Amino acid sequence: MNDARNFGEAQNTLTQLAYSAISLNYYNRDPANVDLLAAYRTNYERYALPPFANDTHPYASFGHLDGYSAIYYTYQWSQSIALDLFTRFEAEGLRNTDTARRYRELVLAPAGRSLPSN
């Protein structure tokens, strides 16, 4: 069951990369000259494994294009950072207080200090 849990994860990651590329490539050009369907299809087919469904307009239901601009990639970026940080806990133990303290001092504390005060 543990092995099955990760089945298809690579395909999901490729699909997320496709959505990231679509988002970025909608916002890095003059909107008056963008063929939405062609741009979507080009970027989708570059990354995603499932075939592109002809006679559809998937950009019309891609809700993250409205209000997120080109930053959809941050979902995948955040997951990469979190997995990288977790490797230390995985190696040293989830309840290792020294590891937790280092994470708190090196990652959380500096980020907390950079927040604007009210």
Distance bins in CASP14 RR format, pairs under 12 A and 6 or more apart:
PFRMAT RR
TARGET T0000
AUTHOR 0000-0000-0000
RMODE 2
METHOD distances of the structure
MODEL  1
1 7 0 0 0 0 0 1 0 0 0 0 0
3 9 0 0 0 0 0 1 0 0 0 0 0
6 12 0 0 0 0 1 0 0 0 0 0 0
6 13 0 0 0 0 0 1 0 0 0 0 0
8 14 0 0 0 0 1 0 0 0 0 0 0
8 15 0 0 0 0 0 1 0 0 0 0 0
8 49 0 0 0 0 1 0 0 0 0 0 0
8 50 0 0 0 0 0 1 0 0 0 0 0
9 15 0 0 0 0 0 1 0 0 0 0 0
9 16 0 0 0 0 0 1 0 0 0 0 0
9 79 0 0 0 0 0 1 0 0 0 0 0
9 83 0 0 0 0 0 1 0 0 0 0 0
10 16 0 0 0 0 0 1 0 0 0 0 0
10 17 0 0 0 0 0 1 0 0 0 0 0
10 47 0 0 0 0 0 1 0 0 0 0 0
10 48 0 0 0 0 0 1 0 0 0 0 0
10 49 0 0 0 0 1 0 0 0 0 0 0
11 17 0 0 0 0 0 1 0 0 0 0 0
11 18 0 0 0 0 0 1 0 0 0 0 0
11 47 0 0 0 0 0 1 0 0 0 0 0
11 48 0 0 0 0 1 0 0 0 0 0 0
11 49 1 0 1 0 0 0 0 0 0 0 0
11 50 1 0 0 1 0 0 0 0 0 0 0
12 18 0 0 0 0 0 1 0 0 0 0 0
12 19 0 0 0 0 0 1 0 0 0 0 0
12 47 0 0 0 0 0 1 0 0 0 0 0
12 48 0 0 0 0 1 0 0 0 0 0 0
12 49 0 0 0 0 1 0 0 0 0 0 0
12 50 0 0 0 0 0 1 0 0 0 0 0
12 75 0 0 0 0 0 1 0 0 0 0 0
12 76 0 0 0 0 0 1 0 0 0 0 0
12 79 0 0 0 0 0 1 0 0 0 0 0
13 19 0 0 0 0 0 1 0 0 0 0 0
13 20 0 0 0 0 0 1 0 0 0 0 0
13 47 0 0 0 0 1 0 0 0 0 0 0
13 48 0 0 0 0 0 1 0 0 0 0 0
13 49 0 0 0 0 0 1 0 0 0 0 0
13 75 0 0 0 0 0 1 0 0 0 0 0
13 76 1 0 0 1 0 0 0 0 0 0 0
13 79 0 0 0 0 1 0 0 0 0 0 0
13 80 0 0 0 0 1 0 0 0 0 0 0
13 83 0 0 0 0 0 1 0 0 0 0 0
14 20 0 0 0 0 0 1 0 0 0 0 0
14 21 0 0 0 0 0 1 0 0 0 0 0
14 43 0 0 0 0 0 1 0 0 0 0 0
14 44 0 0 0 0 0 1 0 0 0 0 0
14 45 0 0 0 0 0 1 0 0 0 0 0
14 46 0 0 0 0 1 0 0 0 0 0 0
14 47 1 0 1 0 0 0 0 0 0 0 0
14 48 1 0 1 0 0 0 0 0 0 0 0
14 49 1 0 1 0 0 0 0 0 0 0 0
14 50 0 0 0 0 1 0 0 0 0 0 0
14 76 0 0 0 0 0 1 0 0 0 0 0
15 21 0 0 0 0 0 1 0 0 0 0 0
15 22 0 0 0 0 0 1 0 0 0 0 0
15 43 0 0 0 0 0 1 0 0 0 0 0
15 44 0 0 0 0 1 0 0 0 0 0 0
15 45 0 0 0 0 0 1 0 0 0 0 0
15 46 0 0 0 0 0 1 0 0 0 0 0
15 47 1 0 0 1 0 0 0 0 0 0 0
15 48 1 0 1 0 0 0 0 0 0 0 0
15 49 1 0 0 1 0 0 0 0 0 0 0
15 50 1 0 0 1 0 0 0 0 0 0 0
15 52 0 0 0 0 0 1 0 0 0 0 0
15 58 0 0 0 0 0 1 0 0 0 0 0
15 62 0 0 0 0 0 1 0 0 0 0 0
15 72 0 0 0 0 0 1 0 0 0 0 0
15 75 0 0 0 0 0 1 0 0 0 0 0
15 76 0 0 0 0 0 1 0 0 0 0 0
16 22 0 0 0 0 0 1 0 0 0 0 0
16 23 0 0 0 0 0 1 0 0 0 0 0
16 44 0 0 0 0 0 1 0 0 0 0 0
16 47 0 0 0 0 1 0 0 0 0 0 0
16 48 0 0 0 0 1 0 0 0 0 0 0
16 49 0 0 0 0 0 1 0 0 0 0 0
16 64 0 0 0 0 0 1 0 0 0 0 0
16 72 0 0 0 0 1 0 0 0 0 0 0
16 73 0 0 0 0 1 0 0 0 0 0 0
16 74 0 0 0 0 0 1 0 0 0 0 0
16 75 1 0 0 1 0 0 0 0 0 0 0
16 76 1 0 1 0 0 0 0 0 0 0 0
16 77 0 0 0 0 0 1 0 0 0 0 0
16 78 0 0 0 0 0 1 0 0 0 0 0
16 79 0 0 0 0 1 0 0 0 0 0 0
16 80 0 0 0 0 0 1 0 0 0 0 0
17 23 0 0 0 0 0 1 0 0 0 0 0
17 24 0 0 0 0 0 1 0 0 0 0 0
17 43 0 0 0 0 1 0 0 0 0 0 0
17 44 0 0 0 0 0 1 0 0 0 0 0
17 46 0 0 0 0 1 0 0 0 0 0 0
17 47 1 0 1 0 0 0 0 0 0 0 0
17 48 1 0 0 1 0 0 0 0 0 0 0
17 49 0 0 0 0 0 1 0 0 0 0 0
17 72 0 0 0 0 0 1 0 0 0 0 0
17 73 0 0 0 0 1 0 0 0 0 0 0
17 75 0 0 0 0 0 1 0 0 0 0 0
17 76 1 0 0 1 0 0 0 0 0 0 0
17 77 0 0 0 0 0 1 0 0 0 0 0
17 79 0 0 0 0 0 1 0 0 0 0 0
17 80 0 0 0 0 0 1 0 0 0 0 0
18 24 0 0 0 0 0 1 0 0 0 0 0
18 25 0 0 0 0 0 1 0 0 0 0 0
18 39 0 0 0 0 0 1 0 0 0 0 0
18 40 0 0 0 0 1 0 0 0 0 0 0
18 41 0 0 0 0 0 1 0 0 0 0 0
18 42 0 0 0 0 0 1 0 0 0 0 0
18 43 1 0 1 0 0 0 0 0 0 0 0
18 44 1 0 1 0 0 0 0 0 0 0 0
18 45 0 0 0 0 1 0 0 0 0 0 0
18 46 1 0 0 1 0 0 0 0 0 0 0
18 47 1 1 0 0 0 0 0 0 0 0 0
18 48 1 0 1 0 0 0 0 0 0 0 0
18 49 0 0 0 0 1 0 0 0 0 0 0
18 50 0 0 0 0 1 0 0 0 0 0 0
18 52 0 0 0 0 1 0 0 0 0 0 0
18 58 0 0 0 0 0 1 0 0 0 0 0
18 62 0 0 0 0 0 1 0 0 0 0 0
18 72 0 0 0 0 0 1 0 0 0 0 0
18 73 0 0 0 0 0 1 0 0 0 0 0
18 76 0 0 0 0 0 1 0 0 0 0 0
19 25 0 0 0 0 0 1 0 0 0 0 0
19 26 0 0 0 0 0 1 0 0 0 0 0
19 40 0 0 0 0 1 0 0 0 0 0 0
19 43 0 0 0 0 1 0 0 0 0 0 0
19 44 0 0 0 0 1 0 0 0 0 0 0
19 46 0 0 0 0 0 1 0 0 0 0 0
19 47 0 0 0 0 1 0 0 0 0 0 0
19 48 0 0 0 0 1 0 0 0 0 0 0
19 58 0 0 0 0 1 0 0 0 0 0 0
19 59 0 0 0 0 0 1 0 0 0 0 0
19 61 0 0 0 0 0 1 0 0 0 0 0
19 62 1 0 0 1 0 0 0 0 0 0 0
19 63 0 0 0 0 0 1 0 0 0 0 0
19 64 1 0 0 1 0 0 0 0 0 0 0
19 65 0 0 0 0 1 0 0 0 0 0 0
19 68 0 0 0 0 0 1 0 0 0 0 0
19 70 0 0 0 0 0 1 0 0 0 0 0
19 71 0 0 0 0 0 1 0 0 0 0 0
19 72 1 0 1 0 0 0 0 0 0 0 0
19 73 0 0 0 0 1 0 0 0 0 0 0
19 74 0 0 0 0 0 1 0 0 0 0 0
19 75 0 0 0 0 1 0 0 0 0 0 0
19 76 0 0 0 0 1 0 0 0 0 0 0
20 26 0 0 0 0 0 1 0 0 0 0 0
20 27 0 0 0 0 0 1 0 0 0 0 0
20 43 0 0 0 0 1 0 0 0 0 0 0
20 44 0 0 0 0 0 1 0 0 0 0 0
20 46 0 0 0 0 0 1 0 0 0 0 0
20 47 0 0 0 0 1 0 0 0 0 0 0
20 48 0 0 0 0 0 1 0 0 0 0 0
20 62 0 0 0 0 0 1 0 0 0 0 0
20 64 0 0 0 0 1 0 0 0 0 0 0
20 65 0 0 0 0 0 1 0 0 0 0 0
20 68 0 0 0 0 0 1 0 0 0 0 0
20 70 0 0 0 0 1 0 0 0 0 0 0
20 71 0 0 0 0 1 0 0 0 0 0 0
20 72 1 0 1 0 0 0 0 0 0 0 0
20 73 1 1 0 0 0 0 0 0 0 0 0
20 74 0 0 0 0 1 0 0 0 0 0 0
20 75 1 0 0 1 0 0 0 0 0 0 0
20 76 1 0 1 0 0 0 0 0 0 0 0
20 77 0 0 0 0 1 0 0 0 0 0 0
20 78 0 0 0 0 0 1 0 0 0 0 0
20 79 0 0 0 0 0 1 0 0 0 0 0
20 80 0 0 0 0 0 1 0 0 0 0 0
21 27 0 0 0 0 0 1 0 0 0 0 0
21 28 0 0 0 0 0 1 0 0 0 0 0
21 39 0 0 0 0 1 0 0 0 0 0 0
21 40 0 0 0 0 1 0 0 0 0 0 0
21 41 0 0 0 0 0 1 0 0 0 0 0
21 42 0 0 0 0 1 0 0 0 0 0 0
21 43 1 0 1 0 0 0 0 0 0 0 0
21 44 0 0 0 0 1 0 0 0 0 0 0
21 45 0 0 0 0 0 1 0 0 0 0 0
21 46 1 0 0 1 0 0 0 0 0 0 0
21 47 1 0 0 1 0 0 0 0 0 0 0
21 48 0 0 0 0 1 0 0 0 0 0 0
21 70 0 0 0 0 0 1 0 0 0 0 0
21 72 0 0 0 0 1 0 0 0 0 0 0
21 73 0 0 0 0 1 0 0 0 0 0 0
21 76 0 0 0 0 0 1 0 0 0 0 0
22 28 0 0 0 0 0 1 0 0 0 0 0
22 34 0 0 0 0 0 1 0 0 0 0 0
22 36 0 0 0 0 1 0 0 0 0 0 0
22 37 0 0 0 0 0 1 0 0 0 0 0
22 38 0 0 0 0 0 1 0 0 0 0 0
22 39 1 0 0 1 0 0 0 0 0 0 0
22 40 1 0 1 0 0 0 0 0 0 0 0
22 41 0 0 0 0 1 0 0 0 0 0 0
22 42 0 0 0 0 1 0 0 0 0 0 0
22 43 1 0 1 0 0 0 0 0 0 0 0
22 44 1 0 0 1 0 0 0 0 0 0 0
22 45 0 0 0 0 0 1 0 0 0 0 0
22 46 0 0 0 0 1 0 0 0 0 0 0
22 47 0 0 0 0 1 0 0 0 0 0 0
22 48 0 0 0 0 1 0 0 0 0 0 0
22 52 0 0 0 0 0 1 0 0 0 0 0
22 58 0 0 0 0 1 0 0 0 0 0 0
22 59 1 0 0 1 0 0 0 0 0 0 0
22 62 1 0 0 1 0 0 0 0 0 0 0
22 63 0 0 0 0 0 1 0 0 0 0 0
22 64 0 0 0 0 1 0 0 0 0 0 0
22 65 1 0 0 1 0 0 0 0 0 0 0
22 68 0 0 0 0 0 1 0 0 0 0 0
22 70 0 0 0 0 1 0 0 0 0 0 0
22 72 1 0 0 1 0 0 0 0 0 0 0
22 73 0 0 0 0 0 1 0 0 0 0 0
23 39 0 0 0 0 0 1 0 0 0 0 0
23 40 0 0 0 0 0 1 0 0 0 0 0
23 43 0 0 0 0 1 0 0 0 0 0 0
23 44 0 0 0 0 0 1 0 0 0 0 0
23 59 0 0 0 0 1 0 0 0 0 0 0
23 62 1 0 0 1 0 0 0 0 0 0 0
23 63 0 0 0 0 0 1 0 0 0 0 0
23 64 1 0 0 1 0 0 0 0 0 0 0
23 65 1 0 0 1 0 0 0 0 0 0 0
23 66 0 0 0 0 0 1 0 0 0 0 0
23 67 0 0 0 0 0 1 0 0 0 0 0
23 68 1 0 0 1 0 0 0 0 0 0 0
23 69 1 0 0 1 0 0 0 0 0 0 0
23 70 1 0 1 0 0 0 0 0 0 0 0
23 71 1 0 0 1 0 0 0 0 0 0 0
23 72 1 1 0 0 0 0 0 0 0 0 0
23 73 1 0 0 1 0 0 0 0 0 0 0
23 74 0 0 0 0 1 0 0 0 0 0 0
23 75 0 0 0 0 0 1 0 0 0 0 0
23 76 0 0 0 0 0 1 0 0 0 0 0
24 39 0 0 0 0 0 1 0 0 0 0 0
24 43 0 0 0 0 1 0 0 0 0 0 0
24 46 0 0 0 0 0 1 0 0 0 0 0
24 47 0 0 0 0 0 1 0 0 0 0 0
24 64 0 0 0 0 0 1 0 0 0 0 0
24 65 0 0 0 0 0 1 0 0 0 0 0
24 68 0 0 0 0 0 1 0 0 0 0 0
24 69 0 0 0 0 1 0 0 0 0 0 0
24 70 1 0 1 0 0 0 0 0 0 0 0
24 71 0 0 0 0 1 0 0 0 0 0 0
24 72 1 0 0 1 0 0 0 0 0 0 0
24 73 1 0 0 1 0 0 0 0 0 0 0
24 74 0 0 0 0 0 1 0 0 0 0 0
24 76 0 0 0 0 0 1 0 0 0 0 0
25 31 0 0 0 0 0 1 0 0 0 0 0
25 34 0 0 0 0 1 0 0 0 0 0 0
25 35 0 0 0 0 0 1 0 0 0 0 0
25 36 0 0 0 0 0 1 0 0 0 0 0
25 38 0 0 0 0 0 1 0 0 0 0 0
25 39 1 0 1 0 0 0 0 0 0 0 0
25 40 0 0 0 0 1 0 0 0 0 0 0
25 41 0 0 0 0 0 1 0 0 0 0 0
25 42 1 0 0 1 0 0 0 0 0 0 0
25 43 1 0 1 0 0 0 0 0 0 0 0
25 44 0 0 0 0 0 1 0 0 0 0 0
25 46 0 0 0 0 1 0 0 0 0 0 0
25 47 0 0 0 0 0 1 0 0 0 0 0
25 59 0 0 0 0 0 1 0 0 0 0 0
25 65 0 0 0 0 0 1 0 0 0 0 0
25 70 0 0 0 0 1 0 0 0 0 0 0
25 72 0 0 0 0 0 1 0 0 0 0 0
25 73 0 0 0 0 0 1 0 0 0 0 0
26 33 0 0 0 0 0 1 0 0 0 0 0
26 34 1 0 0 1 0 0 0 0 0 0 0
26 35 0 0 0 0 0 1 0 0 0 0 0
26 36 1 0 0 1 0 0 0 0 0 0 0
26 37 0 0 0 0 0 1 0 0 0 0 0
26 38 0 0 0 0 0 1 0 0 0 0 0
26 39 1 0 0 1 0 0 0 0 0 0 0
26 40 0 0 0 0 1 0 0 0 0 0 0
26 42 0 0 0 0 0 1 0 0 0 0 0
26 43 0 0 0 0 1 0 0 0 0 0 0
26 59 1 0 0 1 0 0 0 0 0 0 0
26 62 0 0 0 0 1 0 0 0 0 0 0
26 63 0 0 0 0 0 1 0 0 0 0 0
26 64 0 0 0 0 0 1 0 0 0 0 0
26 65 1 0 0 1 0 0 0 0 0 0 0
26 66 0 0 0 0 0 1 0 0 0 0 0
26 67 0 0 0 0 0 1 0 0 0 0 0
26 68 0 0 0 0 0 1 0 0 0 0 0
26 69 0 0 0 0 1 0 0 0 0 0 0
26 70 1 0 0 1 0 0 0 0 0 0 0
26 71 0 0 0 0 0 1 0 0 0 0 0
26 72 0 0 0 0 1 0 0 0 0 0 0
27 34 0 0 0 0 1 0 0 0 0 0 0
27 39 0 0 0 0 0 1 0 0 0 0 0
27 64 0 0 0 0 0 1 0 0 0 0 0
27 65 0 0 0 0 1 0 0 0 0 0 0
27 66 0 0 0 0 0 1 0 0 0 0 0
27 67 0 0 0 0 0 1 0 0 0 0 0
27 68 0 0 0 0 1 0 0 0 0 0 0
27 69 1 0 1 0 0 0 0 0 0 0 0
27 70 1 1 0 0 0 0 0 0 0 0 0
27 71 0 0 0 0 1 0 0 0 0 0 0
27 72 0 0 0 0 1 0 0 0 0 0 0
27 73 0 0 0 0 0 1 0 0 0 0 0
28 34 0 0 0 0 1 0 0 0 0 0 0
28 39 0 0 0 0 0 1 0 0 0 0 0
28 43 0 0 0 0 0 1 0 0 0 0 0
28 69 0 0 0 0 0 1 0 0 0 0 0
28 70 1 0 0 1 0 0 0 0 0 0 0
29 35 0 0 0 0 0 1 0 0 0 0 0
29 36 0 0 0 0 0 1 0 0 0 0 0
29 38 0 0 0 0 0 1 0 0 0 0 0
29 39 0 0 0 0 1 0 0 0 0 0 0
29 70 0 0 0 0 0 1 0 0 0 0 0
31 39 0 0 0 0 0 1 0 0 0 0 0
31 65 0 0 0 0 0 1 0 0 0 0 0
31 69 0 0 0 0 0 1 0 0 0 0 0
33 39 0 0 0 0 0 1 0 0 0 0 0
34 40 0 0 0 0 1 0 0 0 0 0 0
34 42 0 0 0 0 0 1 0 0 0 0 0
34 43 0 0 0 0 0 1 0 0 0 0 0
34 59 0 0 0 0 0 1 0 0 0 0 0
34 65 0 0 0 0 0 1 0 0 0 0 0
35 41 0 0 0 0 1 0 0 0 0 0 0
35 42 0 0 0 0 1 0 0 0 0 0 0
35 57 0 0 0 0 0 1 0 0 0 0 0
35 59 0 0 0 0 0 1 0 0 0 0 0
36 42 0 0 0 0 0 1 0 0 0 0 0
36 43 0 0 0 0 0 1 0 0 0 0 0
36 44 0 0 0 0 0 1 0 0 0 0 0
36 56 0 0 0 0 0 1 0 0 0 0 0
36 57 1 0 0 1 0 0 0 0 0 0 0
36 58 0 0 0 0 1 0 0 0 0 0 0
36 59 1 0 1 0 0 0 0 0 0 0 0
36 60 0 0 0 0 1 0 0 0 0 0 0
36 62 0 0 0 0 1 0 0 0 0 0 0
36 65 0 0 0 0 1 0 0 0 0 0 0
37 43 0 0 0 0 0 1 0 0 0 0 0
37 44 0 0 0 0 0 1 0 0 0 0 0
37 52 0 0 0 0 1 0 0 0 0 0 0
37 53 0 0 0 0 0 1 0 0 0 0 0
37 54 0 0 0 0 0 1 0 0 0 0 0
37 55 0 0 0 0 0 1 0 0 0 0 0
37 56 0 0 0 0 1 0 0 0 0 0 0
37 57 1 0 0 1 0 0 0 0 0 0 0
37 58 0 0 0 0 1 0 0 0 0 0 0
37 59 1 0 0 1 0 0 0 0 0 0 0
37 60 0 0 0 0 1 0 0 0 0 0 0
37 62 0 0 0 0 0 1 0 0 0 0 0
38 44 0 0 0 0 0 1 0 0 0 0 0
38 45 0 0 0 0 0 1 0 0 0 0 0
38 52 0 0 0 0 0 1 0 0 0 0 0
38 57 0 0 0 0 0 1 0 0 0 0 0
38 59 0 0 0 0 0 1 0 0 0 0 0
39 45 0 0 0 0 0 1 0 0 0 0 0
39 46 0 0 0 0 0 1 0 0 0 0 0
39 58 0 0 0 0 0 1 0 0 0 0 0
39 59 0 0 0 0 1 0 0 0 0 0 0
39 62 0 0 0 0 0 1 0 0 0 0 0
39 65 0 0 0 0 0 1 0 0 0 0 0
40 46 0 0 0 0 0 1 0 0 0 0 0
40 47 0 0 0 0 0 1 0 0 0 0 0
40 48 0 0 0 0 0 1 0 0 0 0 0
40 52 0 0 0 0 1 0 0 0 0 0 0
40 53 0 0 0 0 0 1 0 0 0 0 0
40 56 0 0 0 0 1 0 0 0 0 0 0
40 57 0 0 0 0 1 0 0 0 0 0 0
40 58 1 0 0 1 0 0 0 0 0 0 0
40 59 1 0 1 0 0 0 0 0 0 0 0
40 60 0 0 0 0 1 0 0 0 0 0 0
40 61 0 0 0 0 0 1 0 0 0 0 0
40 62 1 0 0 1 0 0 0 0 0 0 0
40 65 0 0 0 0 1 0 0 0 0 0 0
41 47 0 0 0 0 0 1 0 0 0 0 0
41 48 0 0 0 0 0 1 0 0 0 0 0
41 51 0 0 0 0 0 1 0 0 0 0 0
41 52 1 0 1 0 0 0 0 0 0 0 0
41 53 0 0 0 0 1 0 0 0 0 0 0
41 54 0 0 0 0 1 0 0 0 0 0 0
41 55 0 0 0 0 0 1 0 0 0 0 0
41 56 0 0 0 0 1 0 0 0 0 0 0
41 57 0 0 0 0 0 1 0 0 0 0 0
41 58 0 0 0 0 1 0 0 0 0 0 0
41 59 0 0 0 0 1 0 0 0 0 0 0
42 48 0 0 0 0 0 1 0 0 0 0 0
42 52 0 0 0 0 1 0 0 0 0 0 0
42 59 0 0 0 0 0 1 0 0 0 0 0
43 52 0 0 0 0 0 1 0 0 0 0 0
43 58 0 0 0 0 0 1 0 0 0 0 0
43 59 0 0 0 0 0 1 0 0 0 0 0
43 62 0 0 0 0 0 1 0 0 0 0 0
43 72 0 0 0 0 0 1 0 0 0 0 0
43 73 0 0 0 0 0 1 0 0 0 0 0
44 50 0 0 0 0 1 0 0 0 0 0 0
44 51 0 0 0 0 1 0 0 0 0 0 0
44 52 1 0 1 0 0 0 0 0 0 0 0
44 53 0 0 0 0 1 0 0 0 0 0 0
44 56 0 0 0 0 0 1 0 0 0 0 0
44 58 1 0 0 1 0 0 0 0 0 0 0
44 59 0 0 0 0 1 0 0 0 0 0 0
44 62 0 0 0 0 0 1 0 0 0 0 0
45 51 0 0 0 0 1 0 0 0 0 0 0
45 52 1 0 1 0 0 0 0 0 0 0 0
45 53 0 0 0 0 0 1 0 0 0 0 0
45 54 0 0 0 0 0 1 0 0 0 0 0
45 58 0 0 0 0 0 1 0 0 0 0 0
46 52 0 0 0 0 0 1 0 0 0 0 0
47 73 0 0 0 0 0 1 0 0 0 0 0
47 76 0 0 0 0 0 1 0 0 0 0 0
48 58 0 0 0 0 0 1 0 0 0 0 0
50 58 0 0 0 0 0 1 0 0 0 0 0
52 58 0 0 0 0 1 0 0 0 0 0 0
52 59 0 0 0 0 0 1 0 0 0 0 0
53 61 0 0 0 0 0 1 0 0 0 0 0
56 62 0 0 0 0 0 1 0 0 0 0 0
58 65 0 0 0 0 0 1 0 0 0 0 0
59 65 1 0 0 1 0 0 0 0 0 0 0
59 66 0 0 0 0 0 1 0 0 0 0 0
60 66 0 0 0 0 0 1 0 0 0 0 0
62 68 0 0 0 0 1 0 0 0 0 0 0
62 72 0 0 0 0 1 0 0 0 0 0 0
63 72 0 0 0 0 1 0 0 0 0 0 0
64 70 0 0 0 0 0 1 0 0 0 0 0
64 71 0 0 0 0 1 0 0 0 0 0 0
64 72 1 0 1 0 0 0 0 0 0 0 0
64 73 0 0 0 0 0 1 0 0 0 0 0
64 74 0 0 0 0 0 1 0 0 0 0 0
64 75 0 0 0 0 1 0 0 0 0 0 0
65 71 0 0 0 0 0 1 0 0 0 0 0
65 72 1 0 0 1 0 0 0 0 0 0 0
66 72 0 0 0 0 0 1 0 0 0 0 0
68 74 0 0 0 0 1 0 0 0 0 0 0
68 75 0 0 0 0 1 0 0 0 0 0 0
71 77 0 0 0 0 1 0 0 0 0 0 0
71 78 0 0 0 0 0 1 0 0 0 0 0
72 78 0 0 0 0 0 1 0 0 0 0 0
73 79 0 0 0 0 0 1 0 0 0 0 0
73 80 0 0 0 0 0 1 0 0 0 0 0
74 80 0 0 0 0 0 1 0 0 0 0 0
74 81 0 0 0 0 1 0 0 0 0 0 0
74 82 0 0 0 0 0 1 0 0 0 0 0
75 81 0 0 0 0 0 1 0 0 0 0 0
75 82 0 0 0 0 0 1 0 0 0 0 0
76 82 0 0 0 0 0 1 0 0 0 0 0
76 83 0 0 0 0 0 1 0 0 0 0 0
77 83 0 0 0 0 0 1 0 0 0 0 0
77 84 0 0 0 0 0 1 0 0 0 0 0
78 84 0 0 0 0 0 1 0 0 0 0 0
78 85 0 0 0 0 0 1 0 0 0 0 0
79 85 0 0 0 0 0 1 0 0 0 0 0
79 86 0 0 0 0 0 1 0 0 0 0 0
80 86 0 0 0 0 0 1 0 0 0 0 0
80 87 0 0 0 0 0 1 0 0 0 0 0
81 87 0 0 0 0 0 1 0 0 0 0 0
81 107 0 0 0 0 1 0 0 0 0 0 0
81 111 0 0 0 0 0 1 0 0 0 0 0
82 88 0 0 0 0 0 1 0 0 0 0 0
82 89 0 0 0 0 0 1 0 0 0 0 0
82 90 0 0 0 0 0 1 0 0 0 0 0
82 103 0 0 0 0 0 1 0 0 0 0 0
82 107 0 0 0 0 0 1 0 0 0 0 0
83 89 0 0 0 0 0 1 0 0 0 0 0
83 90 0 0 0 0 1 0 0 0 0 0 0
84 90 0 0 0 0 0 1 0 0 0 0 0
84 91 0 0 0 0 0 1 0 0 0 0 0
84 103 0 0 0 0 0 1 0 0 0 0 0
84 107 0 0 0 0 0 1 0 0 0 0 0
85 91 0 0 0 0 0 1 0 0 0 0 0
85 99 0 0 0 0 0 1 0 0 0 0 0
85 100 0 0 0 0 0 1 0 0 0 0 0
85 102 0 0 0 0 0 1 0 0 0 0 0
85 103 1 0 0 1 0 0 0 0 0 0 0
85 104 0 0 0 0 0 1 0 0 0 0 0
85 106 0 0 0 0 1 0 0 0 0 0 0
85 107 1 0 0 1 0 0 0 0 0 0 0
85 108 0 0 0 0 0 1 0 0 0 0 0
86 92 0 0 0 0 0 1 0 0 0 0 0
86 93 0 0 0 0 0 1 0 0 0 0 0
86 94 0 0 0 0 1 0 0 0 0 0 0
86 99 0 0 0 0 0 1 0 0 0 0 0
86 103 0 0 0 0 1 0 0 0 0 0 0
86 107 0 0 0 0 0 1 0 0 0 0 0
87 93 0 0 0 0 0 1 0 0 0 0 0
87 94 0 0 0 0 0 1 0 0 0 0 0
87 99 0 0 0 0 0 1 0 0 0 0 0
87 103 0 0 0 0 0 1 0 0 0 0 0
88 94 0 0 0 0 0 1 0 0 0 0 0
88 96 0 0 0 0 1 0 0 0 0 0 0
88 98 0 0 0 0 0 1 0 0 0 0 0
88 99 1 0 1 0 0 0 0 0 0 0 0
88 100 0 0 0 0 1 0 0 0 0 0 0
88 101 0 0 0 0 0 1 0 0 0 0 0
88 102 1 0 0 1 0 0 0 0 0 0 0
88 103 1 0 0 1 0 0 0 0 0 0 0
88 106 0 0 0 0 0 1 0 0 0 0 0
88 107 0 0 0 0 0 1 0 0 0 0 0
89 95 0 0 0 0 1 0 0 0 0 0 0
89 96 1 0 0 1 0 0 0 0 0 0 0
89 97 0 0 0 0 0 1 0 0 0 0 0
89 98 0 0 0 0 0 1 0 0 0 0 0
89 99 1 0 1 0 0 0 0 0 0 0 0
89 100 1 0 0 1 0 0 0 0 0 0 0
89 101 0 0 0 0 0 1 0 0 0 0 0
89 102 0 0 0 0 0 1 0 0 0 0 0
89 103 1 0 0 1 0 0 0 0 0 0 0
89 107 0 0 0 0 0 1 0 0 0 0 0
90 96 0 0 0 0 0 1 0 0 0 0 0
90 99 0 0 0 0 1 0 0 0 0 0 0
91 99 0 0 0 0 1 0 0 0 0 0 0
92 98 1 0 0 1 0 0 0 0 0 0 0
92 99 1 0 1 0 0 0 0 0 0 0 0
92 100 0 0 0 0 1 0 0 0 0 0 0
92 101 0 0 0 0 0 1 0 0 0 0 0
92 102 0 0 0 0 1 0 0 0 0 0 0
92 103 0 0 0 0 0 1 0 0 0 0 0
93 99 1 0 0 1 0 0 0 0 0 0 0
93 100 0 0 0 0 1 0 0 0 0 0 0
93 103 0 0 0 0 0 1 0 0 0 0 0
94 100 0 0 0 0 1 0 0 0 0 0 0
94 103 0 0 0 0 0 1 0 0 0 0 0
96 102 0 0 0 0 1 0 0 0 0 0 0
96 103 0 0 0 0 1 0 0 0 0 0 0
97 103 0 0 0 0 0 1 0 0 0 0 0
97 104 0 0 0 0 0 1 0 0 0 0 0
98 104 0 0 0 0 0 1 0 0 0 0 0
98 105 0 0 0 0 0 1 0 0 0 0 0
99 105 0 0 0 0 0 1 0 0 0 0 0
99 106 0 0 0 0 0 1 0 0 0 0 0
99 107 0 0 0 0 0 1 0 0 0 0 0
100 106 0 0 0 0 0 1 0 0 0 0 0
100 107 0 0 0 0 0 1 0 0 0 0 0
100 108 0 0 0 0 1 0 0 0 0 0 0
101 107 0 0 0 0 0 1 0 0 0 0 0
101 108 0 0 0 0 0 1 0 0 0 0 0
101 109 0 0 0 0 0 1 0 0 0 0 0
102 108 0 0 0 0 0 1 0 0 0 0 0
102 109 0 0 0 0 0 1 0 0 0 0 0
103 109 0 0 0 0 1 0 0 0 0 0 0
103 110 0 0 0 0 0 1 0 0 0 0 0
103 111 0 0 0 0 0 1 0 0 0 0 0
104 110 0 0 0 0 0 1 0 0 0 0 0
104 111 0 0 0 0 0 1 0 0 0 0 0
104 112 0 0 0 0 0 1 0 0 0 0 0
105 111 0 0 0 0 0 1 0 0 0 0 0
105 112 0 0 0 0 0 1 0 0 0 0 0
105 113 0 0 0 0 0 1 0 0 0 0 0
107 113 0 0 0 0 0 1 0 0 0 0 0
107 114 0 0 0 0 0 1 0 0 0 0 0
108 114 0 0 0 0 0 1 0 0 0 0 0
108 115 0 0 0 0 0 1 0 0 0 0 0
109 115 0 0 0 0 0 1 0 0 0 0 0
END
